[in-house]
Amino acid sequence: MKDKIFEVLQRIGRSFMLPIAILPVAGLLLGLGSSFTNETTIATYHLGGILGNGTILHALLVIMNKVGSAVFDNLPLLFAVGVAIGMAKKEKEVAALSAVIAFFVMNISINAMLNINGKILEDGSIAKNVLEGTVASVCGINTLQMGVFGGIIVGLGVAALHNRFHKIILPNALSFFAGSRFVPIISTITYMFVGIILYYVWPVVQNGIYALGGLVTGSGYLGTLIFGVVKRALIPFGLHHVFYMPFWQTAVGGTADVAGHMVQGGQNIFFAQLADSAHISHFSADATRYFSGEFIFMIFGLPGAALAMYRTAKPEKKKQVGGLLFSAALTSMLTGITEPIEFSFLFVAPILFAVQVVLAGAAYMIAHILNIAVGLTFSGGFLDLFLFGILQGNDKTSWLRIIPVGIIYFILYYVIFSFLIKKLNLKTPGREDDTQEVKLYTKADVNAKRSAKGDDGNISSEDTLSEMITRGLGGKNNIDSVDCCATRLRCTVASADLVDDVLLKSTGASGVIHKGNGVQIIYGPNVTVIKSNLEEYLETAPDIIYTNDNEMRSESDDAMQSQKIEGSVAKTVIVSSPITGVAADLSTAPDEAFADRMMGDGAVVTPTDAIVKAPEDGEVAFVFDTKHAIGFTTDSGLSLLIHVGIDTVKLDGKGFEVFVENGQQVKKGDPLMKLDIAYLKEHAPSIVSPVLCTELEDNQKVRLLREGEIKSGEELFAVDFYEE
């Protein structure tokens, strides 16, 4: 249960990144537009000739300002769409459209309830008895002020509806509305009622949000410290977005009246003040307390940690590790992206990450105490410091105070990290054992390590198999697509030269076939499970390519030569033909995998009659989704595969009519499926149909009994059981 909750929260956190990704661009436009249209800035730097009112650049900057403001003003809608896309498992474009529809339906429903209950008057004005700030205009609709929470409610709900109903099957009369077309329909109906419910529920929730925000802000500097510590501590788990977003974008982070408008959330307050900077003497440090401290440890502190790791690296590895650490430190300083450094702490020396959490948390509090009010779009690098601190002037941001504190932080990080690395002999970059690769770990490495573990903390067998298959195919970045038919894992790779056949065969595959950049790995009827596990593994696998430098190949493995079985026959089981047609040896199959008996031994039959019948009494083990193949278990215990045609999986079920289902008991001669032979001849490479024993033991051997014309029910081949 705990792991499930963690998984859901992690997905929600990832889904937030899509709408968040636009904020740096919007902030850049807003920052540049506001800074260089500010009369004080223009006068201070004597830029009236090129940036003054009436110039082309001034007009362009005004447009940039308004475009940036438009993004921040419509964040609820962006979050609705972004979260729906991020949480939807398939057909994400349908989820996005449904989220837009649901967002408007929900707010229109709330608007209607406000009108019905007299909260909004006939002329569109808000009644005097309505508490100020509780009703706001969202995309031109007067509705309850929910901020990005409204968008998140829509995004999560629509994604849940989409994942539940995007494959729904309706009666024939309504079949046009089935599948993905049903999602916007059910979303519309659902969110009409959600809007009605929220009219009664949200005021209560709103009071709770204000109370939570009041608790944090009421805790003063201690509250800021706690916020900073928790946010950094959640970084490894990918849950920090879930935590900090309410403080940035909702009333949890405070409210403020800016230019006559009630604004909620620390980041929103800053950018609202930035847009109205001509009337702001100093930006609110109470609003920026949730991010101003990042400039201290991202620009100064973490580079100190990087220097400590370089100085403590082994002499012979300093040159190699120096370039890596310099690049990571520069990235942190310029952009505020700390992953290359922070995740190396977590991966090789968690105690260093614990130190980072405490120092970073303290930086938030120190910035708040010093009244530093520098805003940011995404993270606290020099670029954001320049735009939202330096350009705005020290009088409005107190950005100069960052420098002395930052220098102290640089020293602290360097001294503490150096001491702990040496004292505890931590294996930071450059101090690894000689057999280990010198590298900086990334979030992908951490996620892959975590996801590869089962509930007991050990790597699961499914993930181990998937990891081996991924390596055998050259790595995640070399795999373009994954699919399967009845017995084969069908993959497309970017470079066929990186595929390691020996490694793939070691995963239990009976053979590997190359067709250009297509790779077919023969696993048998359980391939669908292997495909599903592989797809899940690839979602969190490291984004790397494995170079195939294994030049050794086993000739015996590649040849797959059958050995003669010695001894006398203990018993023989006869298998009848399920198809009327022309029988032949399996080696004549126009497909390498079948001809080389990689998937089992048996025979082929070229159909001349449309009906495929049960070859013996037994049970239908499986009917493949594309209907071209049926797994069958005889009452005598043989596992059979009836595979109609070659590459018929690509027909997606066309040309086949199946009469049975998984687990159904049948008698010899019962119809299993009907073939459209004319269609199959036209669209399939071949209609030659292998009939195989897929799970032969070492003491079992197939013997062909019939070649040429054969009727269904007549003896096709025998399976001899030899004494062991």
C-alpha positions in Angstrom: 0.0 0.0 0.0 2.8 2.4 1.0 4.6 1.7 -2.3 1.4 2.2 -4.3 0.9 5.6 -2.6 4.5 6.6 -3.3 4.2 5.5 -6.9 1.0 7.7 -7.4 2.6 10.7 -5.7 5.7 10.3 -7.8 3.6 10.3 -11.0 1.7 13.3 -9.8 5.0 15.1 -9.2 6.2 14.2 -12.7 2.9 15.4 -14.2 3.5 18.8 -12.6 6.7 19.3 -14.6 4.8 19.8 -17.9 3.1 23.0 -17.0 6.0 24.0 -14.8 8.3 23.8 -17.9 6.7 26.8 -19.5 7.4 29.0 -16.4 11.0 29.8 -17.2 10.1 31.1 -20.6 7.1 33.0 -19.3 9.2 34.4 -16.5 12.0 35.4 -18.9 9.5 37.3 -21.1 7.9 38.9 -18.0 11.3 39.7 -16.4 12.8 41.3 -19.5 9.5 43.1 -20.4 9.1 44.5 -16.9 12.7 45.4 -16.3 13.3 47.3 -19.5 10.0 49.1 -19.6 10.5 50.3 -16.0 11.0 54.1 -16.1 13.5 54.0 -13.2 15.7 51.4 -15.0 15.6 53.3 -18.2 16.6 56.6 -16.5 19.3 54.9 -14.3 21.1 53.4 -17.3 20.3 56.3 -19.7 18.5 54.0 -22.2 15.7 56.4 -23.2 16.9 56.6 -26.8 16.5 52.9 -27.5 14.0 51.8 -24.8 11.9 54.9 -24.2 8.2 55.2 -24.9 7.5 55.2 -28.6 10.5 53.1 -29.7 10.2 49.7 -31.4 12.0 47.9 -28.6 9.7 49.4 -26.0 6.7 48.1 -27.9 8.2 44.7 -28.2 9.1 44.6 -24.5 5.5 45.6 -23.6 4.2 42.7 -25.7 6.7 40.3 -24.0 5.5 41.5 -20.6 1.8 40.8 -21.5 2.6 37.4 -23.0 4.5 36.4 -19.8 1.6 37.7 -17.7 -0.9 35.7 -19.8 0.9 32.4 -18.9 0.9 33.2 -15.2 -2.7 34.4 -15.3 -3.9 31.1 -16.9 -1.9 28.6 -14.9 -5.0 26.7 -13.6 -5.9 25.8 -17.2 -2.3 24.9 -18.0 -2.2 22.6 -15.0 -5.5 21.0 -15.9 -4.1 20.0 -19.3 -0.6 19.2 -18.1 -1.6 17.0 -15.3 -4.1 15.1 -17.4 -1.4 14.5 -20.0 1.1 13.4 -17.4 -1.2 11.0 -15.6 -2.9 9.5 -18.7 -1.4 6.1 -19.6 -2.4 6.0 -23.3 -3.8 8.4 -25.9 -2.7 11.5 -24.0 -4.1 13.9 -26.6 -7.6 12.7 -25.8 -6.9 13.3 -22.1 -5.7 16.8 -22.9 -8.8 17.7 -24.9 -11.1 16.2 -22.2 -9.3 18.3 -19.5 -9.9 21.5 -21.4 -13.6 20.7 -21.8 -13.9 19.6 -18.1 -12.1 22.7 -16.9 -14.6 25.0 -18.6 -17.6 22.9 -17.7 -16.6 22.8 -14.0 -16.1 26.6 -13.8 -19.3 27.3 -15.8 -21.2 25.1 -13.4 -19.7 27.0 -10.4 -20.6 30.3 -12.1 -24.2 29.1 -12.6 -24.4 28.2 -8.9 -23.1 31.6 -7.9 -25.7 33.2 -10.1 -28.5 31.0 -8.8 -27.6 31.8 -5.2 -27.2 35.6 -5.8 -23.4 35.7 -5.3 -23.1 37.1 -8.8 -25.7 39.8 -9.8 -27.5 40.0 -13.1 -25.1 42.7 -14.4 -22.2 40.3 -13.7 -20.9 42.2 -10.7 -20.1 40.4 -7.4 -22.5 40.8 -4.6 -21.3 42.9 -1.6 -21.8 40.1 0.9 -19.2 37.9 -0.9 -15.9 37.8 0.9 -13.2 39.6 -1.1 -10.9 37.3 -3.0 -13.1 34.2 -2.9 -14.5 34.9 -6.4 -12.2 35.5 -9.4 -12.3 35.6 -13.2 -10.8 32.5 -14.7 -10.6 32.6 -18.6 -13.4 35.2 -18.5 -15.6 33.2 -16.2 -16.5 34.4 -12.7 -15.9 31.4 -10.5 -14.5 30.4 -7.1 -10.9 31.3 -6.6 -9.2 27.9 -6.6 -5.9 28.8 -8.3 -4.0 25.8 -9.7 -5.8 23.5 -7.3 -8.8 23.8 -9.7 -6.6 22.8 -12.5 -5.1 19.9 -10.5 -8.6 18.7 -9.6 -9.5 18.6 -13.2 -6.3 17.1 -14.4 -6.2 14.2 -11.9 -9.9 13.5 -12.3 -9.9 13.5 -16.1 -6.8 11.3 -16.1 -8.6 8.7 -13.9 -11.7 8.8 -16.1 -9.5 8.5 -19.2 -7.5 5.5 -17.9 -10.8 3.8 -16.8 -12.9 4.4 -19.9 -10.7 5.0 -23.0 -11.1 1.3 -24.1 -14.8 1.0 -23.1 -17.1 -1.1 -25.4 -20.7 0.1 -25.8 -23.7 -1.6 -27.4 -23.7 -1.6 -31.3 -26.2 1.2 -31.4 -23.8 3.4 -29.5 -20.5 2.0 -30.8 -19.6 5.3 -32.4 -19.2 6.8 -28.9 -17.1 3.9 -27.6 -13.4 4.0 -26.8 -11.6 7.3 -26.5 -14.6 9.2 -27.8 -16.4 8.3 -24.6 -13.8 10.2 -22.4 -14.8 13.8 -23.2 -18.4 12.8 -22.8 -18.0 11.2 -19.3 -15.7 14.1 -18.3 -18.3 16.7 -19.3 -21.1 14.9 -17.3 -18.8 14.3 -14.3 -17.4 17.8 -14.0 -20.8 19.4 -14.3 -21.6 17.7 -11.0 -18.1 18.3 -9.6 -18.7 22.1 -10.2 -22.0 21.9 -8.3 -20.3 20.0 -5.4 -17.3 22.4 -5.3 -19.7 25.3 -4.9 -20.6 23.9 -1.4 -17.3 22.2 -0.6 -14.6 24.6 -1.8 -15.3 27.5 0.7 -14.6 25.0 3.5 -11.5 23.8 1.8 -10.5 27.4 1.2 -10.7 28.2 4.9 -8.5 25.1 5.6 -5.9 26.3 3.0 -5.9 29.8 4.5 -5.4 28.2 8.0 -2.5 26.0 6.7 -0.9 29.1 5.0 -1.4 31.0 8.2 0.3 28.2 10.2 3.4 28.4 8.0 3.6 32.1 7.7 2.7 32.4 11.4 5.7 30.3 12.3 7.9 33.0 10.9 11.5 32.1 10.2 11.1 28.7 11.7 8.3 27.9 9.2 10.6 29.0 6.4 13.4 26.7 7.7 11.0 23.7 7.9 9.8 24.4 4.4 13.3 24.5 3.0 14.4 21.3 4.8 11.3 19.3 3.7 11.6 20.5 0.1 15.2 19.5 -0.3 14.6 16.2 1.5 12.0 15.2 -1.0 14.2 15.8 -4.0 15.4 12.1 -4.3 11.9 10.8 -4.3 10.6 13.2 -6.9 7.9 14.5 -4.6 9.2 18.0 -4.0 6.9 19.4 -6.8 3.9 18.0 -4.9 5.1 19.8 -1.7 6.2 23.2 -2.9 3.7 23.9 -5.6 0.9 24.9 -3.2 3.2 27.4 -1.6 4.2 28.8 -5.0 0.8 28.9 -6.6 -2.0 28.9 -4.0 -3.2 30.6 -0.9 -1.0 28.2 1.2 1.9 30.4 0.3 0.0 33.6 1.3 -2.2 36.2 -0.3 -1.5 39.8 -1.3 -3.4 42.7 -2.9 -1.4 43.8 -5.9 -2.6 46.6 -8.2 -6.2 46.1 -6.8 -6.2 42.3 -7.4 -6.1 39.6 -4.8 -3.1 37.3 -5.7 -2.4 33.9 -4.2 0.9 32.0 -3.9 4.4 33.2 -3.3 5.6 33.0 -7.0 2.4 34.6 -8.3 2.7 37.4 -5.8 6.2 38.1 -6.9 5.4 38.2 -10.6 2.3 40.3 -10.0 4.5 42.8 -8.1 7.1 42.5 -10.9 4.4 43.5 -13.5 3.5 46.4 -11.3 7.1 47.2 -10.2 6.7 50.9 -10.8 4.5 51.0 -7.8 6.5 48.6 -5.6 9.2 50.0 -3.3 10.4 46.5 -2.2 9.2 43.0 -3.3 7.6 41.0 -0.6 10.2 38.7 1.2 7.2 36.9 2.8 6.2 35.8 -0.7 9.8 35.0 -1.9 10.7 33.1 1.3 9.9 29.9 -0.6 12.7 30.3 -3.2 15.1 33.2 -2.5 17.4 31.1 -0.4 18.1 28.8 -3.4 20.5 31.4 -4.8 22.7 31.0 -1.8 23.4 27.3 -2.0 23.0 26.8 -5.8 25.3 29.6 -6.9 27.8 29.4 -4.0 27.3 26.3 -1.7 27.2 23.4 -4.1 30.2 24.6 -6.1 32.0 24.5 -2.7 31.0 20.9 -2.4 32.2 20.2 -5.9 35.6 21.7 -5.1 35.8 19.6 -1.9 35.1 16.4 -4.0 37.8 17.4 -6.5 40.4 18.2 -3.8 39.7 14.8 -2.1 39.8 12.8 -5.3 42.6 10.3 -5.9 45.6 12.1 -7.6 45.4 9.8 -10.6 41.7 10.5 -11.1 41.7 14.3 -10.5 42.1 15.2 -14.1 39.2 12.9 -15.1 36.9 14.0 -12.3 37.8 17.7 -12.6 36.0 18.1 -15.9 32.9 16.4 -14.6 32.7 18.4 -11.4 33.4 21.7 -13.1 30.6 21.1 -15.5 28.2 20.1 -12.7 29.2 23.1 -10.6 28.8 25.5 -13.6 25.3 24.0 -14.3 24.2 24.6 -10.7 25.6 28.2 -10.7 24.1 29.3 -14.0 20.8 27.4 -14.2 20.1 26.2 -10.6 20.0 22.6 -11.9 21.6 20.6 -9.1 20.9 17.0 -10.1 24.4 16.1 -11.2 25.8 17.0 -7.8 22.9 16.2 -5.4 22.2 12.8 -6.8 25.8 11.9 -6.5 25.6 12.6 -2.7 22.5 10.4 -2.5 24.0 7.6 -4.5 27.4 7.2 -2.9 27.3 9.1 0.3 23.8 9.7 1.8 25.3 11.5 4.8 26.5 14.3 2.5 22.9 14.7 1.2 21.7 15.0 4.7 24.2 17.8 5.3 23.0 19.4 2.0 19.3 19.2 3.2 20.1 21.0 6.5 22.3 23.7 5.0 19.9 24.3 2.1 16.9 24.6 4.5 18.9 27.1 6.6 19.5 29.2 3.4 15.8 29.7 2.9 15.5 31.0 6.5 18.6 33.2 6.2 17.3 34.8 3.0 13.9 35.5 4.7 15.7 37.0 7.8 17.8 39.3 5.6 14.6 40.4 3.6 16.1 39.1 0.4 13.3 39.1 -2.2 14.6 37.7 -5.5 12.1 35.8 -7.6 12.7 32.9 -9.9 11.0 30.9 -12.6 12.2 27.4 -11.9 15.4 27.3 -10.0 17.9 29.6 -8.3 20.7 30.0 -10.8 22.6 33.2 -11.9 20.3 33.7 -14.9 17.3 34.2 -12.6 19.3 36.2 -10.1 20.3 38.6 -12.9 16.8 39.0 -14.2 14.8 39.1 -11.0 17.4 40.5 -8.6 20.2 42.5 -10.2 18.1 44.2 -12.9 15.3 45.0 -10.5 17.8 46.9 -8.3 19.1 46.2 -4.8 16.5 48.7 -3.3 13.7 46.4 -4.4 15.3 43.0 -3.9 18.3 43.3 -1.5 20.1 40.9 -3.8 23.6 42.2 -2.7 23.1 40.4 0.6 23.3 37.1 -1.2 27.0 37.6 -1.9 28.4 37.7 1.6 26.1 34.9 2.8 27.0 32.9 -0.4 30.7 33.3 0.3 30.2 31.9 3.8 28.2 29.0 2.4 30.9 28.2 -0.1 33.4 27.9 2.7 31.0 25.9 4.9 30.2 23.4 2.1 33.9 23.0 1.3 35.0 22.5 4.9 32.2 20.2 5.9 32.3 18.0 2.8 36.1 17.8 2.8 36.1 16.7 6.5 33.3 14.1 6.1 34.7 12.6 2.8 38.2 12.1 4.4 36.9 11.1 7.9 34.4 8.5 6.6 36.3 7.6 3.4 33.2 8.3 1.3 33.3 7.1 -2.3 32.6 10.4 -4.0 33.6 10.9 -7.6 37.3 10.3 -8.0 37.5 8.1 -4.9 35.9 5.0 -6.3 37.6 1.6 -6.3 39.8 1.2 -9.4 37.3 -1.2 -11.0 34.5 1.3 -10.8 33.6 3.9 -13.4 34.2 7.6 -12.6 30.8 9.2 -13.1 28.2 11.6 -11.7 24.9 9.8 -11.1 21.6 11.2 -12.3 18.0 10.9 -11.3 17.6 8.2 -13.9 20.2 6.1 -12.2 18.5 6.5 -8.8 15.0 5.8 -10.3 16.3 2.7 -12.1 17.9 1.4 -8.9 14.8 2.0 -6.9 12.4 0.6 -9.5 14.5 -2.5 -10.0 13.8 -3.6 -6.4 10.9 -5.7 -5.3 8.9 -5.3 -2.1 11.6 -7.1 -0.2 14.2 -4.7 -1.4 15.7 -7.2 -3.8 15.8 -7.0 -7.5 12.8 -8.8 -8.9 13.2 -11.6 -11.4 11.0 -9.7 -13.9 13.1 -6.6 -13.8 16.3 -8.6 -14.0 15.1 -10.2 -17.2 13.9 -6.9 -18.6 17.3 -5.3 -17.7 19.1 -8.1 -19.5 16.9 -7.8 -22.6 17.4 -4.0 -22.5 21.2 -4.5 -22.4 21.0 -7.1 -25.1 19.2 -4.7 -27.3 21.8 -2.0 -26.8 20.2 0.0 -24.0 17.0 2.1 -23.6 18.2 4.8 -26.0 18.8 2.2 -28.7 15.2 0.8 -28.5 12.7 2.6 -30.7 9.7 0.3 -30.2 8.5 -2.8 -28.4 5.8 -5.2 -29.6 5.1 -8.9 -29.7 3.1 -11.6 -31.6 2.1 -14.9 -30.2 5.6 -16.1 -29.5 8.1 -13.4 -30.4 9.2 -10.1 -28.8 9.4 -7.8 -31.8 11.6 -4.8 -31.3 12.9 -2.0 -33.5 16.4 -0.6 -32.7 18.3 2.4 -33.8 21.5 0.5 -34.4 21.4 -3.3 -35.1 25.2 -3.4 -34.5 24.6 -2.9 -30.7 22.4 -5.9 -30.3 24.0 -8.8 -28.4 22.5 -12.1 -29.5 24.4 -14.1 -27.0 23.1 -12.0 -24.1 19.5 -12.2 -25.5 19.6 -15.9 -25.8 20.8 -16.2 -22.2 17.5 -14.6 -21.1 15.7 -17.9 -22.1 15.1 -17.0 -25.8 15.3 -19.9 -28.2 16.5 -17.7 -31.0 17.1 -14.2 -32.2 16.2 -13.0 -35.7 17.5 -9.8 -37.4 15.6 -8.1 -40.2 17.4 -4.8 -40.8 16.8 -2.7 -37.6 14.0 -5.2 -36.6 14.9 -7.8 -33.9 12.7 -10.7 -33.1 13.4 -12.6 -29.9 11.7 -16.0 -29.6 10.3 -16.7 -26.1 7.1 -18.7 -26.7 3.6 -18.1 -25.6 4.6 -16.2 -22.4 6.0 -13.4 -24.5 3.1 -11.1 -23.7 4.1 -11.0 -20.0 7.7 -10.4 -21.0 6.7 -7.5 -23.2 4.6 -5.9 -20.5 7.4 -6.2 -17.9 9.9 -4.8 -20.4 7.7 -1.8 -21.2 7.3 -1.0 -17.5 11.1 -1.4 -16.9 11.9 1.0 -19.9 9.9 3.8 -18.2 12.5 4.1 -15.5 15.6 2.5 -17.1 18.7 4.6 -17.4 18.9 6.7 -20.6 22.1 5.1 -21.9 23.4 3.0 -24.8 25.4 -0.2 -24.1 28.2 -0.7 -26.6 28.4 -4.3 -27.8 32.0 -5.1 -27.4 31.5 -8.9 -26.9 33.0 -10.4 -30.0 32.8 -13.9 -28.8 29.9 -16.0 -30.1 29.0 -19.5 -29.3 28.8 -21.5 -32.6 26.9 -24.3 -30.9 24.4 -21.7 -29.5 23.9 -20.1 -32.9 23.6 -23.4 -34.8 21.1 -24.9 -32.4 21.9 -28.3 -33.8 19.6 -31.0 -32.6 21.2 -34.1 -30.9 20.3 -37.6 -31.5 18.4 -39.1 -28.7 19.5 -42.6 -27.8 17.4 -45.3 -26.2 14.1 -47.0 -26.9 10.7 -45.3 -27.3 8.6 -45.6 -24.1 5.5 -44.1 -25.6 4.2 -42.1 -28.6 1.6 -39.4 -28.8 -0.1 -38.6 -32.1 -1.0 -35.0 -33.1 -3.6 -34.6 -35.8 -3.8 -31.7 -38.3 -6.0 -28.8 -37.2 -6.2 -27.6 -40.8 -7.2 -29.1 -44.2 -4.5 -28.4 -46.7 -1.0 -29.4 -47.7 1.4 -30.7 -45.0 5.2 -30.3 -45.1 8.3 -30.5 -43.0 8.7 -27.6 -40.6 12.1 -26.7 -42.2 10.1 -25.6 -45.3 8.5 -22.7 -43.4 9.2 -19.3 -45.1 10.4 -17.9 -41.7 13.7 -18.5 -40.1 12.4 -18.8 -36.6 10.0 -21.5 -37.5 12.2 -23.3 -40.0 15.1 -23.5 -37.5 12.7 -24.8 -34.8 13.5 -21.9 -32.4 9.9 -22.0 -31.1 9.4 -25.7 -31.1 9.1 -28.6 -33.4 6.2 -29.9 -35.5 5.0 -29.3 -39.1 3.5 -26.8 -41.4 0.1 -26.9 -43.2 -0.9 -24.6 -46.1 -4.7 -24.2 -45.6 -7.1 -25.0 -48.4 -10.2 -24.9 -46.1 -11.3 -22.0 -44.0 -12.1 -23.9 -40.8 -9.4 -24.5 -38.2 -10.4 -27.3 -35.8 -9.1 -28.7 -32.5 -6.4 -31.3 -33.3 -7.1 -33.3 -30.1 -9.2 -33.2 -27.0 -7.9 -30.5 -24.7 -8.1 -26.9 -23.5 -7.6 -23.6 -25.3 -4.6 -22.1 -23.4 -4.8 -18.7 -25.0 -6.2 -16.8 -28.0 -3.8 -14.1 -29.1 -5.3 -10.6 -29.2 -4.7 -10.4 -33.0 -6.5 -13.8 -33.4 -3.8 -15.2 -35.7 -2.6 -17.8 -33.2 -4.1 -20.2 -30.6 -2.3 -21.9 -27.8 -3.6 -25.4 -27.1 -2.9 -28.0 -24.3 -3.9 -31.6 -25.2 -5.4 -34.0 -22.6 -2.2 -35.9 -23.1 -0.2 -33.0 -21.8 1.4 -31.5 -25.0 1.6 -27.8 -25.4 0.7 -26.9 -29.0 0.7 -23.6 -31.0 -1.4 -23.2 -34.1 0.0 -20.2 -35.9 -1.9 -19.3 -39.0 0.3 -17.7 -41.7 3.6 -15.8 -41.5 3.7 -12.2 -40.0 -0.1 -12.3 -39.7 0.2 -10.5 -36.4 0.4 -7.3 -38.4 -3.1 -7.8 -39.8 -4.5 -6.9 -36.3 -7.2 -9.6 -36.4 -8.5 -9.0 -39.9 -9.1 -12.2 -41.8 -9.8 -14.2 -38.7 -13.0 -15.1 -36.8 -12.4 -16.9 -33.6 -15.0 -19.2 -32.0 -13.3 -20.1 -28.7 -11.9 -18.2 -25.7 -9.1 -18.7 -23.1 -9.6 -21.7 -20.8 -12.4 -23.3 -23.0 -12.5 -27.1 -23.1 -12.9 -28.5 -26.6 -13.1 -31.9 -28.3 -11.1 -33.1 -31.3 -12.7 -31.6 -34.5 -14.5 -28.7 -32.7 -14.1 -25.4 -34.8 -11.6 -23.0 -33.3 -11.5 -20.3 -36.0 -12.6 -19.4 -39.5 -10.1 -17.9 -42.0 -10.7 -15.5 -44.9 -8.1 -17.3 -47.1 -8.5 -14.8 -50.0 -7.8 -11.9 -47.7 -4.8 -13.6 -46.0 -3.3 -14.5 -49.4 -3.5 -10.9 -50.4 -2.2 -9.3 -47.3 0.1 -11.8 -45.5 3.6 -12.8 -46.7 2.5 -16.4 -46.6 -0.4 -18.5 -45.4 1.8 -21.5 -44.5 0.8 -22.3 -41.0 3.1 -23.9 -38.4 1.7 -26.4 -36.0 4.2 -26.8 -33.1 4.9 -28.5 -29.9 6.4 -25.6 -28.0 7.6 -27.3 -24.8 9.4 -30.4 -25.7 11.6 -32.1 -23.1 15.1 -33.5 -23.7 13.7 -37.0 -24.1 11.0 -36.0 -26.6 11.3 -35.9 -30.4 8.9 -35.0 -33.2 8.5 -37.4 -36.1 6.6 -36.2 -39.3 3.9 -38.6 -40.3 2.3 -37.0 -43.4 3.4 -34.8 -46.3 1.2 -33.6 -49.1 -2.6 -33.2 -49.0 -4.1 -33.7 -45.6 -7.5 -33.3 -44.0 -8.2 -31.9 -40.5 -8.2 -34.7 -38.0 -5.7 -36.9 -39.9 -2.4 -37.7 -38.3 0.2 -35.0 -38.9 3.1 -35.8 -36.6 4.1 -38.0 -33.7 5.9 -37.1 -30.5 8.1 -40.0 -29.3 9.0 -40.2 -25.6 12.3 -42.0 -25.1 13.4 -43.8 -21.9 15.7 -41.7 -19.9 
